[in-house]
Amino acid sequence: MRKEKDKIKEEKKALQKEQAKQKRLANKDKPKKTKKEEKLENPEFPYIDEVPKELLEGKHIFIDPGKRTLFSMMDDDGNYFSYTTQLLYL
């Protein structure tokens, strides 16, 4: 009974090693991507002109951060709000 379990474990280990070896060989031919390339491929915050039209349906608020004006915001109707450093200390 014990020998059978040990044999099954060894076979499983050998199979896992073989699968890992095949995976390494398959990935060897593929060029490696750097983190910068991966980020460019799937950015966390894409540029507005890169977003598909389907995702831009509905109401929106556009925000632009800056140095002097911490936030400049505008909605679809053209309403504009600016949060400056002077407003920060009021």
N, C-alpha and C positions, 0 to 999 in steps of 0.2 A: 504494500500500500504506500509506504513512504517513498520507495524507489519510483513508483509511478508518478507521484506528485513532483518529485525532483526532476524526472524526465520531462514532464509537461512544462515545468518552469524553465528548464534549459532550452527546450524547443521554442518557447515563447520569447526568451531572450535572444536566441539566434534569429528568429523571424523579425524582431524589432530592430536588431542590428542591421540586417539585410535591407529592411525598409528605409532605415536612416541613411544607409550607404547609397541606395538608389535615389533618394531625395537629394542628397548632396551632389551626386553626379548630374542629376537633372538641373539643379540650380547653378551648377558650375558654368554652364553655357550662357546663362542669362546675365546680362550686365547688371551690376549692382547700382542701386539708386542711392544718391546721397539724401540727407534729410532735407536739404534745400530743394532738390528736385521733387521730393514727395510733397513738400509744402506748396510748391508752385502748382502741382497737379491737383491738389485738393485743399485750397486755403480755408482757414477758419472763417475769415470775413472776406468774401470775394468782392471785387470791384463791382459797382452798380451796373456798369455796361456789360459785365460778364454773366449777370444773373438772367436766366430765361424769363421771357415775358409772362409765362404762366404763373411764376412765383411772385410777380409784381402786381397782382390783382388786389383791389381793395384800397384802404387808406394807408398813407405812409407819413412818417416824420423823418426828415433827413437831418442828420447831425454832423457838424464839422468841428472837431476839436482844434484849438489853436493855442498860441502862447498868451497874447494879450486878452483876446476874447476866448474864455475857457470853452464855451460851447456856443455855437451859432446853430439855431434850429429853424427849420422851415417845413410846413406841411404842404399837402397837395394843393390847397387853396391859396397859397402864397403868404400865409400868416408867418411873420418872422419874429423870433425871440433871440436875444443875445444875452448870455450870462458872462459878465466881465469880472476882472479881478477886484474892481471897486465894489461890486455887489457882494462879493465874498465876505468883505469886512463890515457890512452894515449890520 
